[in-house]
Amino acid sequence: MQSANTSFAMDETKPKISLIQWLRTTYFWVAGVTVTFFCYVSCIFPTVLSLVTDKYKHGKGVHSIASLWGRTIIRMMPGWKIEVTGQENLPADNEAVVIVANHESMSDIWAMYYLRIQFRWLSKDSVFKIPMVGQAMKWAGYIPITRGNKGSHIESMRQSTDRLRKGIPMFFFPEGTRSTDGIIKEFKIGAFKLARDSKVAVLPIAIHGAGDLMRKGSSHPSMRATVRLKILPKIPPPAPDNEDLELYAEQVRQKIITAHNTINGPT
């Protein structure tokens, strides 16, 4: 009886969802699925055209549609906004760089699409199984990776090297997983090893507020949220003989932490 009463008491403390929030959630999911469907259908055309023209090769046309999809998801929600600073540090067309950013939420990628630049990124292989989204990601040339699988990691780095050789930036979350407590975790060295071996610069980006769009474990979009992106100056790649990649990664991490703290302002 005591356990049942305790459980009931805990249920009583759960926050109640207002009618406005329910309507907002319904709008978000209906509109989101609709936008996703139309963007998915639109991806078919550049995929076919990529067979006959260089303009759409390597998934460039599909990525452009994915960027439109991400921007639309944020713009369609009243109370959501995004602020970007440091655009002058973005890579030029066909300039290969390794982009790294802190990881707050699954919504981070929507914010990154606001930059309107070409990039490819690594995502869990399970994401590629999501209807429409997964197929579009394959067409765009995004790279699946299986956590804990050494062979998958090696293959993802091989494909990343291939993208860089074609002048397409690669984007990484070097933390490897989302930060749920707001503290930017230690960076893994894979992205920095790739930059060293490919002899391309590293472009750090600080993301703040993406986790406020939708709280982890919730299907309800927030009523208000401001996402801030700060694009930092490019950093030369590690020297070819630099084996202390952990130190290099930590230096980049500290730059992102500093920028993340400075862009934390009122919404």
N, C-alpha and C positions, 0 to 999 in steps of 0.2 A: 504493500500500500504506500509506503514511504517513497519508493522509486517512482510510482505512478504520479504521486502528488508533485514530486520534484520535476518530473518531465512536463507536467501540466503548467507548473509555475514558469518553467523556462519558455514554453510556448507563448505564455502571456506577455513575456518581455520582448518577443520578436517585433521589430518595427512593422507597423501596418502600412500598406501601400494605398495611397490615396487614389481616387477615381482619376484625377488628372495624370498621375503617374502610370496607371494602367492604360489610359488612352494613349499616352506618349509612347509606352512600350509597344502597344499594338501598332501604332503608326511606324515606329522604328523598324519592326520586323517585317511588316508588310511592304513598306517602302524599300527597305534594304534588300529583301529577296527580289523585288521587282527590278531594282537597279542592277543587282547581280545578274539576273537573267538576261537583261538587255545588253549588258556589257559582255556577257559570255557569248551571246549570239554575234555581237559585233566583232569578237575576237576571231571568228571563223574567216572573215574576209582578209585581214592582213596575213593570216596563216596560209591561206591559199595563194595570195599575191607574193608571199616570200619565195614561192617556187619559181617565179618568173622575173622578179626584180630585186635588186640589192637593197632598195630602200627599206624593205620590211624584213630583211634577213636577220637571223640570230634573235628572233623574237622581239625586235624593236617596236613593231607596230602593236603587238599584244601588250607589251609593257606600258606603252603610252595609254592604252585603254585601261589597263590596271591602275595607272596613276589617276586617270579621270574617275574611276570607280572609287578610289580611296578619298579623293577630294570631295566627291559627291556625298559620300556617307557622312562626312563631317558637316558639310554645308547644309544638308537637308535637316539638321537637328537644331531647332531654336535653342539658344543658350550655349551652344558650342562655338568656340572660335579658336583660331590658331594664329600664332605670331612667329615670324621667322626673322632672324637677324644673321648677318654674316654671309649673305648671298654672294658677295664678291669673292668668297673663298671656294665656291662651287667649281668643280672641274669643267673644263671646256668640252665641247663635243668631241667624242672619240678619244678623250684623255683617260687612260686607265689609272685608277687609284683604288686603294683599299679603304673603304669607308667603315668606321667603327662608331658605335653609339651605345649608351647605356640602355638597359631593357626594363621598362616599367610594366608593360602590358601588351596583350595581343593587339591593342590599338596603335602601338608604335608604328607599325607599317603604314597605317592610314596617314599618319603625320609625315612619314618619310616620302610618301607619294606627293606631298605638297611641294616638294623641291623641284618637280618637273624635270628631273634628269634621268638618264638611263642608268640602271644598275641591276644587278642580279643578286639574289640572296639565298642563303641556305635556310631550309625549313624542315621540320620533322617530317618524316615520310608519311605519317598518318594524316597530315594536312592535305597531301596530294590525293587522298581518298575521298575528300569532301566533294559531293556532286557540284559540277560546274566550276567551282573554285579550283579544285585540283587539276582538272583538265586544262583550264586557262593558264595555270602556273607552269604546266609542262610546255605548253605552246610558247610561253614567254621565255623559257630557258632557265627558270629557277631550278635550284639544285636540291634534291631530297637528301636527307642524312638520317641514319638510324643511330640513335644514341647508344653508346657502349659497343658499337660494332666497328672494329678497327678497319676492316675492309671498306666499309661504307665511308669512313672518315678519309681514307686514302683516295678513294674515288671522288669524293666531293672536292678535295684539294686539286686533283687532276683537272676536274671540270672547271674549277675556279681559275686555274692557271690558263686554261683555254679561253675563258671569257676575257681575261685581262689581255691576252695576246691579240684579241680582236678589238681592243680599245674600249671594252665595256667595264665600268667599275664594278667591283664586288663589295657587297655590304654584309657586315657581320655584327652580331651582338656578342662581343667577346666574353661577357659574363656567362653565357651558355644557357641561362635560364632567367626568368623574371625576378626582379627584386620586389618582394612584397612588403618590406619594412622601410623602403626609401633609401636604404644604404646601398651604394653601388659596390657590388661584389668584386672580388679579385678577377682580373682578366686572364683568360686562357691565351696561350701564345700562338695558336694556329693561324689567326689572321695576320699576325706580325711576321711569322715565318714566311707566309705567302708573299707579303710585301717585300721582304728581304730577298727571297729567291727570284721574284719577278722584277725586282729593281724598280718598284713603283712607290709613290708617296702614300702616306697614311693621312686620311682626312677624318679628324675626330668631330663628332656631333653630340651635343648634350640635348637630351629630351627631358622636358619637365611637364608633368600634368597629364600625359597620355593615360596614365592609370586612373585618372578621375573620370574619363569618358564612360567607362563601364567598370564597376568594381569587380575584382576577381570572384568568380563563383556566382555572380548575379546576372540575370538576363534583362535587368532593367537599366536603360541608359540614364545617366545622371541628368538632373535638371539643368545644371550649369557646369561648364568646365572650360578652362583655357589651357591649350597646349602651347608650350613655347619651345622652339627649336633654336639653338645657337650653333652656327657652323663656324668652327675654329679654323685657323690657317693650317694649310697642309704641312705635314712633318716629313722631312726626308726619310727614306727607308733605312732600316738598320744596315750598318756596313756589312759587306759580304762575309767578313771574318768575325762578325759579332755573334758570339754564342750565348751572350747574356740577354736572351730575349725576355726573360722575366723582368729584368730591370727596365728595359725599353717599354714593355707593356705597362708596367707600373707608372712610368713617367707619363704615358698617354692617359692612363686612368686618372691620374691626379689633375691633368688639364681638364678632363671632362667633369670631374668632381667640382673643381673650382668654378667652371662655367655653369654647372647645374645649380650651384648655390647662388650665383650672382643673378640668374634669371628667375629665381623664385620670388614672385611678386604677387600682389593682390589680383584676384580674378575679376 
